[in-house]
């Protein structure tokens, strides 16, 4: 969606347009993934390996 805002458009009208676009966008709940990344890599060992690359 493209909205052209012309000079002199009231701020209230611009806010209304922005709110319409935001309300139509799909919402995703990313908090359900917080702290739940499953991996077989030991974070401390990985960090040490990365640190060794610079020496």
Biopython code that builds the backbone (N, CA, C, O; Angstrom):
import numpy as np
from Bio.PDB.StructureBuilder import StructureBuilder

atoms = [
    (1, "UNK", "N", (0.846, -1.174, 0.000)),
    (1, "UNK", "CA", (0.000, 0.000, 0.000)),
    (1, "UNK", "C", (0.890, 1.235, 0.000)),
    (1, "UNK", "O", (1.826, 1.335, 0.794)),
    (2, "UNK", "N", (0.601, 2.153, -0.875)),
    (2, "UNK", "CA", (1.359, 3.382, -0.968)),
    (2, "UNK", "C", (0.426, 4.541, -0.638)),
    (2, "UNK", "O", (-0.666, 4.653, -1.195)),
    (3, "UNK", "N", (0.864, 5.384, 0.257)),
    (3, "UNK", "CA", (0.090, 6.562, 0.637)),
    (3, "UNK", "C", (0.937, 7.790, 0.352)),
    (3, "UNK", "O", (2.081, 7.885, 0.797)),
    (4, "UNK", "N", (0.375, 8.714, -0.382)),
    (4, "UNK", "CA", (1.076, 9.949, -0.681)),
    (4, "UNK", "C", (0.614, 11.011, 0.295)),
    (4, "UNK", "O", (-0.577, 11.310, 0.391)),
    (5, "UNK", "N", (1.559, 11.574, 1.010)),
    (5, "UNK", "CA", (1.250, 12.618, 1.980)),
    (5, "UNK", "C", (1.706, 13.936, 1.380)),
    (5, "UNK", "O", (2.887, 14.135, 1.093)),
    (6, "UNK", "N", (0.763, 14.815, 1.201)),
    (6, "UNK", "CA", (1.068, 16.108, 0.611)),
    (6, "UNK", "C", (1.354, 17.136, 1.689)),
    (6, "UNK", "O", (0.922, 17.001, 2.833)),
    (7, "UNK", "N", (2.082, 18.153, 1.305)),
    (7, "UNK", "CA", (2.418, 19.229, 2.220)),
    (7, "UNK", "C", (1.137, 19.891, 2.717)),
    (7, "UNK", "O", (0.239, 20.195, 1.932)),
    (8, "UNK", "N", (1.064, 20.106, 4.005)),
    (8, "UNK", "CA", (-0.097, 20.748, 4.590)),
    (8, "UNK", "C", (-1.130, 19.774, 5.134)),
    (8, "UNK", "O", (-2.160, 20.197, 5.661)),
    (9, "UNK", "N", (-0.867, 18.455, 5.012)),
    (9, "UNK", "CA", (-1.787, 17.464, 5.546)),
    (9, "UNK", "C", (-1.736, 17.514, 7.070)),
    (9, "UNK", "O", (-0.652, 17.495, 7.654)),
    (10, "UNK", "N", (-2.893, 17.577, 7.716)),
    (10, "UNK", "CA", (-2.908, 17.641, 9.188)),
    (10, "UNK", "C", (-2.282, 16.393, 9.829)),
    (10, "UNK", "O", (-2.408, 15.282, 9.313)),
    (11, "UNK", "N", (-1.615, 16.601, 10.949)),
    (11, "UNK", "CA", (-0.956, 15.495, 11.647)),
    (11, "UNK", "C", (-1.954, 14.427, 12.084)),
    (11, "UNK", "O", (-1.626, 13.240, 12.086)),
    (12, "UNK", "N", (-3.151, 14.828, 12.449)),
    (12, "UNK", "CA", (-4.165, 13.870, 12.892)),
    (12, "UNK", "C", (-4.527, 12.906, 11.767)),
    (12, "UNK", "O", (-4.722, 11.713, 12.000)),
    (13, "UNK", "N", (-4.614, 13.427, 10.554)),
    (13, "UNK", "CA", (-4.950, 12.583, 9.412)),
    (13, "UNK", "C", (-3.808, 11.613, 9.097)),
    (13, "UNK", "O", (-4.054, 10.459, 8.746)),
    (14, "UNK", "N", (-2.569, 12.073, 9.221)),
    (14, "UNK", "CA", (-1.413, 11.203, 9.001)),
    (14, "UNK", "C", (-1.390, 10.103, 10.043)),
    (14, "UNK", "O", (-1.144, 8.941, 9.717)),
    (15, "UNK", "N", (-1.644, 10.458, 11.296)),
    (15, "UNK", "CA", (-1.677, 9.446, 12.366)),
    (15, "UNK", "C", (-2.768, 8.422, 12.108)),
    (15, "UNK", "O", (-2.577, 7.234, 12.368)),
    (16, "UNK", "N", (-3.900, 8.865, 11.604)),
    (16, "UNK", "CA", (-5.013, 7.956, 11.297)),
    (16, "UNK", "C", (-4.582, 6.952, 10.232)),
    (16, "UNK", "O", (-4.862, 5.760, 10.358)),
    (17, "UNK", "N", (-3.903, 7.420, 9.186)),
    (17, "UNK", "CA", (-3.435, 6.536, 8.120)),
    (17, "UNK", "C", (-2.420, 5.531, 8.653)),
    (17, "UNK", "O", (-2.480, 4.347, 8.322)),
    (18, "UNK", "N", (-1.496, 5.999, 9.472)),
    (18, "UNK", "CA", (-0.476, 5.115, 10.037)),
    (18, "UNK", "C", (-1.135, 4.057, 10.916)),
    (18, "UNK", "O", (-0.767, 2.884, 10.847)),
    (19, "UNK", "N", (-2.091, 4.449, 11.730)),
    (19, "UNK", "CA", (-2.778, 3.492, 12.603)),
    (19, "UNK", "C", (-3.544, 2.453, 11.797)),
    (19, "UNK", "O", (-3.608, 1.293, 12.202)),
    (20, "UNK", "N", (-4.123, 2.838, 10.672)),
    (20, "UNK", "CA", (-4.831, 1.889, 9.819)),
    (20, "UNK", "C", (-3.866, 0.846, 9.268)),
    (20, "UNK", "O", (-4.177, -0.345, 9.262)),
    (21, "UNK", "N", (-2.715, 1.278, 8.813)),
    (21, "UNK", "CA", (-1.727, 0.347, 8.256)),
    (21, "UNK", "C", (-1.218, -0.585, 9.331)),
    (21, "UNK", "O", (-1.095, -1.788, 9.098)),
    (22, "UNK", "N", (-0.919, -0.058, 10.503)),
    (22, "UNK", "CA", (-0.398, -0.877, 11.594)),
    (22, "UNK", "C", (-1.438, -1.886, 12.055)),
    (22, "UNK", "O", (-1.092, -3.029, 12.354)),
    (23, "UNK", "N", (-2.693, -1.495, 12.118)),
    (23, "UNK", "CA", (-3.733, -2.408, 12.586)),
    (23, "UNK", "C", (-3.981, -3.538, 11.587)),
    (23, "UNK", "O", (-4.449, -4.607, 11.980)),
    (24, "UNK", "N", (-3.680, -3.326, 10.311)),
    (24, "UNK", "CA", (-3.897, -4.350, 9.291)),
    (24, "UNK", "C", (-2.731, -5.332, 9.201)),
    (24, "UNK", "O", (-2.886, -6.417, 8.642)),
    (25, "UNK", "N", (-1.572, -4.969, 9.740)),
    (25, "UNK", "CA", (-0.402, -5.840, 9.623)),
    (25, "UNK", "C", (-0.568, -7.051, 10.543)),
    (25, "UNK", "O", (-1.091, -6.925, 11.650)),
    (26, "UNK", "N", (-0.123, -8.223, 10.083)),
    (26, "UNK", "CA", (-0.254, -9.416, 10.918)),
    (26, "UNK", "C", (0.652, -9.336, 12.138)),
    (26, "UNK", "O", (1.794, -8.885, 12.053)),
    (27, "UNK", "N", (0.143, -9.765, 13.236)),
    (27, "UNK", "CA", (0.902, -9.754, 14.486)),
    (27, "UNK", "C", (1.476, -11.146, 14.718)),
    (27, "UNK", "O", (0.787, -12.149, 14.529)),
    (28, "UNK", "N", (2.717, -11.200, 15.119)),
    (28, "UNK", "CA", (3.324, -12.479, 15.463)),
    (28, "UNK", "C", (3.877, -12.379, 16.880)),
    (28, "UNK", "O", (4.481, -11.379, 17.267)),
    (29, "UNK", "N", (3.654, -13.430, 17.626)),
    (29, "UNK", "CA", (4.108, -13.459, 19.011)),
    (29, "UNK", "C", (5.489, -14.099, 19.060)),
    (29, "UNK", "O", (5.612, -15.322, 19.129)),
    (30, "UNK", "N", (6.538, -13.257, 19.022)),
    (30, "UNK", "CA", (7.889, -13.791, 19.030)),
    (30, "UNK", "C", (8.357, -14.157, 20.434)),
    (30, "UNK", "O", (9.381, -14.824, 20.585)),
    (31, "UNK", "N", (7.635, -13.738, 21.449)),
    (31, "UNK", "CA", (8.036, -14.049, 22.824)),
    (31, "UNK", "C", (7.936, -15.545, 23.111)),
    (31, "UNK", "O", (8.552, -16.024, 24.062)),
    (32, "UNK", "N", (7.174, -16.293, 22.311)),
    (32, "UNK", "CA", (7.084, -17.732, 22.558)),
    (32, "UNK", "C", (8.409, -18.428, 22.259)),
    (32, "UNK", "O", (8.618, -19.563, 22.688)),
    (33, "UNK", "N", (9.311, -17.759, 21.526)),
    (33, "UNK", "CA", (10.616, -18.325, 21.219)),
    (33, "UNK", "C", (11.708, -17.866, 22.187)),
    (33, "UNK", "O", (12.833, -18.362, 22.121)),
    (34, "UNK", "N", (11.401, -16.952, 23.061)),
    (34, "UNK", "CA", (12.408, -16.382, 23.958)),
    (34, "UNK", "C", (12.971, -17.454, 24.890)),
    (34, "UNK", "O", (12.227, -18.104, 25.624)),
    (35, "UNK", "N", (14.289, -17.631, 24.853)),
    (35, "UNK", "CA", (14.958, -18.573, 25.738)),
    (35, "UNK", "C", (14.768, -20.023, 25.373)),
    (35, "UNK", "O", (15.077, -20.898, 26.182)),
    (36, "UNK", "N", (14.264, -20.316, 24.175)),
    (36, "UNK", "CA", (13.960, -21.695, 23.824)),
    (36, "UNK", "C", (14.717, -22.184, 22.606)),
    (36, "UNK", "O", (14.303, -23.149, 21.962)),
    (37, "UNK", "N", (15.805, -21.538, 22.287)),
    (37, "UNK", "CA", (16.598, -21.959, 21.152)),
    (37, "UNK", "C", (17.318, -23.254, 21.520)),
    (37, "UNK", "O", (18.125, -23.285, 22.450)),
    (38, "UNK", "N", (17.020, -24.313, 20.786)),
    (38, "UNK", "CA", (17.617, -25.607, 21.056)),
    (38, "UNK", "C", (18.838, -25.793, 20.159)),
    (38, "UNK", "O", (18.754, -25.635, 18.941)),
    (39, "UNK", "N", (19.959, -26.126, 20.765)),
    (39, "UNK", "CA", (21.185, -26.343, 20.008)),
    (39, "UNK", "C", (22.054, -27.350, 20.738)),
    (39, "UNK", "O", (21.956, -27.513, 21.954)),
    (40, "UNK", "N", (22.912, -28.029, 19.971)),
    (40, "UNK", "CA", (23.827, -28.995, 20.567)),
    (40, "UNK", "C", (25.182, -28.373, 20.857)),
    (40, "UNK", "O", (26.079, -29.047, 21.364)),
    (41, "UNK", "N", (25.339, -27.096, 20.540)),
    (41, "UNK", "CA", (26.614, -26.409, 20.724)),
    (41, "UNK", "C", (26.692, -25.853, 22.146)),
    (41, "UNK", "O", (25.747, -25.244, 22.646)),
    (42, "UNK", "N", (27.841, -26.079, 22.779)),
    (42, "UNK", "CA", (28.076, -25.500, 24.096)),
    (42, "UNK", "C", (28.445, -24.027, 23.887)),
    (42, "UNK", "O", (29.452, -23.739, 23.240)),
    (43, "UNK", "N", (27.662, -23.099, 24.414)),
    (43, "UNK", "CA", (27.908, -21.675, 24.155)),
    (43, "UNK", "C", (29.289, -21.207, 24.593)),
    (43, "UNK", "O", (29.913, -20.406, 23.897)),
    (44, "UNK", "N", (29.773, -21.686, 25.721)),
    (44, "UNK", "CA", (31.079, -21.263, 26.218)),
    (44, "UNK", "C", (32.202, -21.775, 25.315)),
    (44, "UNK", "O", (33.148, -21.047, 25.016)),
    (45, "UNK", "N", (32.089, -23.014, 24.891)),
    (45, "UNK", "CA", (33.096, -23.593, 23.994)),
    (45, "UNK", "C", (33.093, -22.863, 22.645)),
    (45, "UNK", "O", (34.155, -22.589, 22.085)),
    (46, "UNK", "N", (31.920, -22.556, 22.135)),
    (46, "UNK", "CA", (31.799, -21.823, 20.865)),
    (46, "UNK", "C", (32.443, -20.443, 20.975)),
    (46, "UNK", "O", (33.143, -19.999, 20.065)),
    (47, "UNK", "N", (32.203, -19.783, 22.078)),
    (47, "UNK", "CA", (32.771, -18.458, 22.295)),
    (47, "UNK", "C", (34.301, -18.532, 22.376)),
    (47, "UNK", "O", (34.992, -17.645, 21.875)),
    (48, "UNK", "N", (34.820, -19.570, 22.995)),
    (48, "UNK", "CA", (36.276, -19.745, 23.076)),
    (48, "UNK", "C", (36.872, -19.985, 21.690)),
    (48, "UNK", "O", (37.945, -19.473, 21.374)),
    (49, "UNK", "N", (36.170, -20.768, 20.863)),
    (49, "UNK", "CA", (36.643, -21.025, 19.500)),
    (49, "UNK", "C", (36.698, -19.738, 18.695)),
    (49, "UNK", "O", (37.649, -19.515, 17.946)),
    (50, "UNK", "N", (35.700, -18.898, 18.839)),
    (50, "UNK", "CA", (35.691, -17.638, 18.121)),
    (50, "UNK", "C", (36.804, -16.730, 18.611)),
    (50, "UNK", "O", (37.406, -16.009, 17.816)),
    (51, "UNK", "N", (37.082, -16.753, 19.881)),
    (51, "UNK", "CA", (38.134, -15.924, 20.443)),
    (51, "UNK", "C", (39.509, -16.353, 19.967)),
    (51, "UNK", "O", (40.411, -15.525, 19.838)),
    (52, "UNK", "N", (39.677, -17.648, 19.703)),
    (52, "UNK", "CA", (40.963, -18.159, 19.239)),
    (52, "UNK", "C", (41.269, -17.737, 17.807)),
    (52, "UNK", "O", (42.433, -17.732, 17.406)),
    (53, "UNK", "N", (40.254, -17.386, 17.033)),
    (53, "UNK", "CA", (40.469, -17.004, 15.643)),
    (53, "UNK", "C", (41.257, -15.723, 15.534)),
    (53, "UNK", "O", (41.952, -15.519, 14.539)),
    (54, "UNK", "N", (41.177, -14.857, 16.515)),
    (54, "UNK", "CA", (41.802, -13.545, 16.437)),
    (54, "UNK", "C", (43.241, -13.555, 16.923)),
    (54, "UNK", "O", (43.949, -12.559, 16.773)),
    (55, "UNK", "N", (43.674, -14.632, 17.486)),
    (55, "UNK", "CA", (45.045, -14.679, 18.022)),
    (55, "UNK", "C", (46.032, -15.180, 17.013)),
    (55, "UNK", "O", (47.223, -15.277, 17.310)),
]
sb = StructureBuilder()
sb.init_structure("model")
sb.init_model(0)
sb.init_chain("A")
sb.init_seg("    ")
for serial, (resi, resn, name, xyz) in enumerate(atoms, 1):
    if name == "N":
        sb.init_residue(resn, " ", resi, " ")
    sb.init_atom(name, np.array(xyz, "f"), 0.0, 1.0, " ", f" {name:<3s}", serial, name[0])
structure = sb.get_structure()
